[in-house]
Amino acid sequence: MSAAYDLFQQGRRHLRSGMPAQATVALEKAKRLEPEKASIREALGIAYFRISRWTEAEAEFRKVLELSPADDYAHYALGRALRNQGRYDEAKAHLKLARSLRPRTGDDELALGGDD
């Protein structure tokens, strides 16, 4: 297994254990090793979101969308991060797109956790 994968798994364990700040440490290291890996960027975006680092979460979800433009979850998460920054019009576009890409999914199924 690669070092990036091990760090990614460590970060995911921290997220599952409710330790998003700790997750950012492992996931930032993984990102440096594999900057074009959408799964790492998504997990890091979730960790940033959960510790209310909205601009960092926004950057990660934008990168996920650069890598995978039709990723409904990334549109949803980006919309939530933008909304939490008070950028409602921008947020609405991404949230609407997320719903259109995955019309049967409600917000609770896509929960990011944390306060928003």
N, C-alpha and C positions, 0 to 999 in steps of 0.2 A: 504494500500500500504506500501511497505517496504521503509526504509530509503535509501537503495541502489538504488531502482527504482526512487525515488524522485530526488536523486542526479544525476542519469543518465539522467532523463528528463531535469533537469536544465542545465546540460552540453550540451545536444542536442540543447536546446533553444539558448544557447550562441553561439554554432557553426552556427546555422541558422541565427543568428543576426550578424555574422561576428566578433565574439569576442572569438577567439580560446584560447587566454591566460587565459581568465576567465573560459572557459570551462574546462581547465586542472585542475583547483582547485576542482570543483565539481566531475569531473570524477576520479581524483586520490582518492578522499574520497570514491567514489562508488567502486572503484577497491579494496580498503582495506577491504571493507565489503563483496564483492563478487569477489574474485580474479580469479575464474574459469568461469566467465561470458563473453563469446566471444563478445557480443554486447557492453559491457562496454569497453573492451580492444580495439575493433575496433574504437569506437568513440574517445577514448583517443589517439589512434594512429593517427587518422585524425587531432585532435587538435595539437598534437606535430608536425605533418607534416606541418601544416599551419603556424606554428611559427618557422619553419626551425630547429627543434630539431630532426635531422635525426636519431641519434643513439637511442633515446627514441622511436621514431616512429617504427624503425626497431624492437626493443624489443617487442613492443605491437603487431605488425603484426606477428612476429614469434610465440608469445603465441596464437594468434588467430589460426594460422595454426597447432599448437600443439593440440588445442581443436577441430579443424575442418580442416583436411588436404586438403580437396577438395574445399576450399573456394576460388573461382576465384578472388574475390575482394581483399582478403588478400594477395594472390600471387602478384597481380598487384601492390598494395600499397607497399608491401615489396620491390618489384623490383624497384619502383620509389625511395624509401628511400635509397636503396643501390646505385642506380645510382647517386643520389645526394651526396653520400659520395665518389664517384669516383670508386666504386667497380663494374665496368661494366660487367665483366664476370658473377659474381654472380647475378647481376641484370637481365642480359639477360635470365638466366635460369628461373627465377620466372616470368618474363614478358611473355616468350614463353609459360610457363605452364598456365598462366592466360588466354592467347588467346586460348589455346587448350581446356580449360575447358569451355570457353564461346566464341566460335569462331565468333559470329556475332556482338560482342560488340567492338566498337572503343574506343580509349583513351578518347574522349570527354564525352562519357557516364559514364566513371568511374572517372571523374575528382575529384581530391583531393583538388584542390584550392591551393592558395599560390604560391610562386615562386619555380620553380624547374629547 
